[in-house]
């Protein structure tokens, strides 16, 4: 089983850096940070022209927690600096499988 050590995040922004969005790349997860860094120039070439300004960064992932990560949080500052991290949300989902039976005669 392969482990993930880095995620390549590519963001495309307007010239003013006021509107930004994630851009899809062919390969976004890597077994080593070096593989991610090596792929970065090719990924930038692949998305060329999809936005006036493009930023790409390799984000480190703890392989021991790779199954727990569920979100990438990012912000682009007006100066073009990308602040990003792979995180584990604190969201817990609970459900109750038991549903009370409805009496169709008493429902109005």
C-alpha positions as CSV (number, residue, x, y, z in Angstrom):
1,X,0.0,0.0,0.0
2,X,1.3,3.4,-1.0
3,X,1.5,6.1,1.6
4,X,1.0,9.8,0.9
5,X,3.7,12.2,2.1
6,X,2.7,15.3,0.1
7,X,-0.2,16.9,-1.7
8,X,0.2,19.3,-4.6
9,X,-2.2,22.3,-4.3
10,X,-2.6,24.5,-7.3
11,X,-4.5,27.7,-7.0
12,X,-5.6,30.0,-9.8
13,X,-6.3,33.7,-9.1
14,X,-7.4,36.9,-10.8
15,X,-4.7,39.5,-11.5
16,X,-5.8,41.4,-8.3
17,X,-5.6,38.2,-6.3
18,X,-9.2,38.8,-5.1
19,X,-10.8,35.7,-6.6
20,X,-9.1,32.4,-6.3
21,X,-10.0,28.7,-6.8
22,X,-8.3,25.4,-6.8
23,X,-7.2,24.1,-10.2
24,X,-7.2,20.3,-10.9
25,X,-4.0,18.7,-11.8
26,X,-3.4,15.2,-13.2
27,X,-1.4,14.0,-10.2
28,X,-1.9,15.6,-6.8
29,X,-0.7,13.1,-4.2
30,X,2.9,11.8,-3.8
31,X,4.8,9.3,-1.8
32,X,7.6,11.8,-1.1
33,X,7.9,15.6,-0.8
34,X,10.7,15.5,-3.4
35,X,8.4,13.7,-6.0
36,X,5.8,16.5,-5.4
37,X,8.5,19.2,-5.9
38,X,9.7,17.5,-9.1
39,X,6.1,17.4,-10.5
40,X,5.3,21.0,-9.6
41,X,6.7,22.6,-12.7
42,X,4.9,20.1,-15.0
43,X,1.6,20.8,-13.1
44,X,2.1,24.5,-13.5
45,X,2.6,24.0,-17.2
46,X,-0.6,21.9,-17.4
47,X,-2.8,24.6,-15.9
48,X,-1.1,27.5,-17.8
49,X,-3.8,29.9,-19.1
50,X,-6.6,28.7,-16.7
51,X,-6.1,31.8,-14.6
52,X,-4.1,35.0,-14.8
53,X,-2.0,34.2,-11.7
54,X,-1.2,30.6,-10.6
55,X,0.4,29.5,-7.4
56,X,1.4,25.9,-6.5
57,X,2.7,24.5,-3.3
58,X,3.5,21.0,-2.0
59,X,1.9,20.4,1.4
60,X,3.4,17.9,3.8
61,X,1.2,15.0,5.0
62,X,1.9,12.8,8.0
63,X,1.6,9.3,6.5
64,X,0.4,7.9,9.8
65,X,-2.6,10.2,9.6
66,X,-3.3,10.1,5.9
67,X,-6.6,8.4,6.3
68,X,-7.7,11.0,8.8
69,X,-7.1,14.1,6.7
70,X,-10.3,15.4,5.2
71,X,-9.7,19.0,4.1
72,X,-7.2,21.4,2.6
73,X,-7.5,24.8,4.1
74,X,-6.0,27.7,2.1
75,X,-5.9,31.5,1.8
76,X,-4.1,33.6,-0.8
77,X,-2.9,37.0,0.6
78,X,-3.1,40.1,-1.5
79,X,0.7,39.9,-2.0
80,X,0.3,36.4,-3.6
81,X,1.5,34.4,-0.7
82,X,-0.3,31.1,-0.3
83,X,-1.1,29.9,3.3
84,X,-2.2,26.3,3.1
85,X,-2.3,23.1,5.1
86,X,-3.9,19.6,5.1
87,X,-6.0,19.2,8.2
88,X,-8.3,16.9,10.1
89,X,-11.7,18.5,10.8
90,X,-13.3,18.1,14.2
91,X,-16.6,17.3,12.6
92,X,-18.3,14.2,14.1
93,X,-21.4,12.7,12.5
94,X,-23.8,10.7,14.5
95,X,-27.0,9.1,13.4
96,X,-29.7,6.9,14.9
97,X,-30.7,4.1,12.6
98,X,-33.9,3.5,14.7
99,X,-36.9,5.4,13.3
100,X,-40.2,5.4,15.0
101,X,-43.0,3.8,13.0
102,X,-45.6,6.2,11.9
103,X,-49.3,5.5,12.4
104,X,-50.8,6.7,9.1
105,X,-54.2,7.1,10.8
106,X,-53.0,9.5,13.4
107,X,-50.9,11.6,11.0
108,X,-52.8,14.6,9.6
